[in-house]
């Protein structure tokens, strides 16, 4: 998406982002569950839970969701990351800002394609 997002994949970006917010809940609550259940130190619980959840995320999205609207794994991690940065209390605002970023990327791609077509038409006329 660095040079704009494909318009036809917009729903994939948005749905994958929403999946990231669902995964982020597991990333937030699973370490404390492991810490209390298995009586392991906080750092170890966080490390092990992140390894387990990341493996599960990649496995599920690559194996089962590859051909669905949830196939943009970088967007899933973007959702998770914004929750880590903004905190679970600000999940709605994090989602809104990321959604706006995706929309801007798609709009940028549309504008680039439009300007390219206009530029080609001007070159043909000359």
Secondary structure, 3 states (H helix, E strand, C coil): CCCCCCHHHHHHHHHHHHHHHHHHHHHHHHHHHHHHHHCCCHHHHHHHHHHHHHHHHHHHHHHHCCCCCCCCHHHHHHHHHHHHHHCHHHHHHHHHHHHHHHHHHHHHHHHHHHHHHHHHHHHHHC
